[in-house]
């Protein structure tokens, strides 16, 4: 089963270019594993962040790459460039098409919902029911992932041509009752969102 990882790297102001360069070297170093599907640079939300989405063929490969990071004295880059990092493990909702490549788009939204205890099964079922009826909106869905570590949560990534397009699509589907998925919002304990753009300079797998 494909395993996914979201890695969030924080850097000082004006250090993003150096962070991208050093991260590229880290991802291509001997012993590295996984495929980089996307890299995002935050624009709205917590700034100075590089977010990586990687895929692994199985849990063993993902665990080996996580161990490589934990055991490194300077993971991704030295601490003058990386001031903090976080790695999260995920799997994709089972009814979505396999995620193998992500096209570059003008803007992305990365939304995460911490779920109430026991809320994941109902959330997955609600999303499966809603994907089809909300097709005009959900065609913009890159992926929806559920966490396999930490707090029960989902993270979904969307692409848009513009922020205005995002607002209009959400408003029209909310008015029509096709989004959000019926029964899913009741499972949300906390929610947060980031707007990002493609991080140029990182080779995708």
C-alpha positions in Angstrom: 0.0 0.0 0.0 1.3 3.4 -0.9 2.3 5.6 2.1 2.4 9.3 2.0 4.3 11.9 4.0 3.9 15.6 4.4 7.0 17.3 5.6 6.8 21.0 6.7 10.1 22.9 6.8 10.4 26.3 8.5 13.1 28.8 7.4 14.1 32.3 8.3 12.8 35.2 6.2 14.6 35.5 2.8 16.1 31.9 3.2 13.5 30.1 1.0 15.8 29.9 -2.0 18.6 28.4 0.0 16.1 26.0 1.6 14.9 24.8 -1.7 18.4 24.2 -2.9 19.5 22.3 0.2 16.3 20.3 0.2 16.8 19.2 -3.4 20.2 17.9 -2.4 18.8 16.1 0.6 16.1 14.4 -1.4 18.7 13.2 -4.0 21.4 12.1 -1.6 22.6 8.5 -1.5 20.2 6.4 0.6 17.2 8.6 0.1 13.9 7.0 -0.8 10.4 8.0 -1.8 9.1 10.1 -4.7 8.5 13.8 -4.4 5.0 14.5 -5.8 4.7 18.2 -4.9 6.5 21.0 -3.2 4.6 24.1 -1.9 5.8 27.5 -0.7 3.4 29.1 1.7 1.8 32.5 0.8 -1.1 32.9 3.2 -0.9 31.4 6.7 2.3 30.6 8.4 5.0 32.1 6.2 8.5 30.9 5.5 7.4 27.3 5.1 8.2 24.7 2.5 5.8 21.8 2.4 6.7 18.5 0.7 4.4 15.7 -0.4 6.2 12.4 -0.9 5.0 8.9 -1.7 6.5 5.6 -0.7 5.9 2.2 -2.1 5.3 0.6 1.3 5.6 1.2 5.1 9.1 -0.1 5.3 10.4 2.4 2.7 8.6 5.2 4.5 10.0 4.1 7.9 13.6 3.9 6.5 13.3 7.5 5.1 11.9 8.7 8.4 14.8 7.1 10.3 17.3 8.7 7.9 15.9 12.1 8.9 15.8 11.4 12.6 19.4 10.2 12.7 20.8 13.0 10.6 22.7 15.8 12.3 21.4 18.3 9.7 18.2 16.9 8.2 17.3 18.7 5.0 19.8 21.5 5.8 21.7 22.9 8.8 19.7 24.7 11.5 20.7 28.1 10.1 18.4 27.3 7.2 15.9 24.8 8.7 14.7 26.3 12.0 12.0 23.6 12.6 10.5 20.7 10.7 7.6 18.3 11.1 6.8 15.0 9.3 3.4 13.4 9.2 2.4 10.0 7.8 -0.8 9.6 5.7 -2.7 7.3 3.4 -5.1 8.4 0.7 -8.8 7.9 1.0 -9.4 4.5 -0.6 -11.9 5.5 -3.2 -9.8 8.2 -4.8 -7.8 7.5 -8.0 -4.1 6.6 -7.5 -2.0 9.7 -6.9 1.1 9.5 -9.1 1.7 13.0 -10.4 0.5 16.5 -9.6 0.2 19.2 -12.2 1.5 22.7 -11.5 -1.2 25.2 -10.8 -1.3 28.9 -9.9 -2.5 28.4 -6.4 -3.1 25.5 -3.9 -5.0 25.3 -0.7 -3.9 22.8 2.0 -6.7 22.2 4.5 -6.4 20.0 7.7 -9.1 18.9 10.0 -8.4 17.4 13.4 -11.3 15.0 14.0 -13.3 14.1 17.0 -12.5 10.7 18.5 -14.0 8.0 16.2 -14.8 10.5 13.5 -12.7 9.1 10.7 -15.0 6.4 9.4 -18.0 8.8 9.1 -15.8 11.4 7.4 -14.5 9.0 4.8 -18.0 7.7 4.1 -19.3 11.3 3.8 -16.6 12.3 1.4 -17.2 9.2 -0.8 -20.9 10.1 -1.1 -20.2 13.8 -1.9 -17.3 13.5 -4.5 -19.6 12.8 -7.5 -22.5 15.3 -6.8 -19.9 18.1 -6.2 -17.8 17.2 -9.3 -17.5 20.7 -10.5 -15.7 21.5 -7.3 -14.0 18.2 -6.5 -12.3 18.1 -9.9 -10.0 20.6 -8.2 -9.1 18.1 -5.5 -5.5 17.0 -5.7 -5.9 14.4 -2.9 -7.4 13.8 0.5 -5.3 12.0 3.0 -6.0 10.5 6.5 -3.3 10.5 9.1 -1.8 7.3 10.4 0.1 9.0 13.3 -0.7 11.7 15.9 -4.1 13.3 16.2 -6.9 11.7 14.1 -7.1 14.1 11.1 -7.4 14.5 7.4 -5.5 16.8 5.1 -6.8 17.7 1.6 -5.0 19.6 -1.1 -6.8 21.6 -3.8 -5.7 23.4 -6.9 -7.3 26.5 -8.4 -6.6 29.0 -11.2 -7.2 31.9 -8.7 -8.4 32.6 -5.2 -11.5 34.1 -6.7 -12.3 30.8 -8.5 -11.9 29.0 -5.1 -14.3 31.5 -3.4 -16.9 31.2 -6.2 -16.8 27.4 -6.4 -17.2 27.0 -2.6 -20.0 29.5 -2.4 -22.0 27.9 -5.2 -21.6 24.4 -3.9 -22.4 25.5 -0.4 -25.6 27.2 -1.6 -26.5 24.0 -3.6 -25.9 21.8 -0.6 -23.4 19.6 -2.4 -20.4 20.7 -0.3 -19.2 20.3 2.4 -20.0 16.5 2.6 -23.2 15.9 4.6 -22.2 14.5 8.0 -18.5 15.4 7.8 -18.4 18.9 9.5 -19.9 17.4 12.6 -16.7 15.3 13.0 -14.3 18.3 12.9 -12.7 19.4 16.2 -10.3 22.0 14.7 -9.6 23.2 11.2 -6.8 25.2 9.6 -5.8 26.2 6.1 -2.8 27.4 4.1 -2.6 29.0 0.7 0.5 28.1 -1.2 2.2 28.2 -4.6 4.5 25.8 -6.4 8.0 25.7 -5.0 10.2 26.0 -8.1 13.5 24.2 -8.1 12.6 20.8 -6.7 12.5 17.9 -9.1 9.4 15.7 -8.9 9.6 11.9 -8.9 
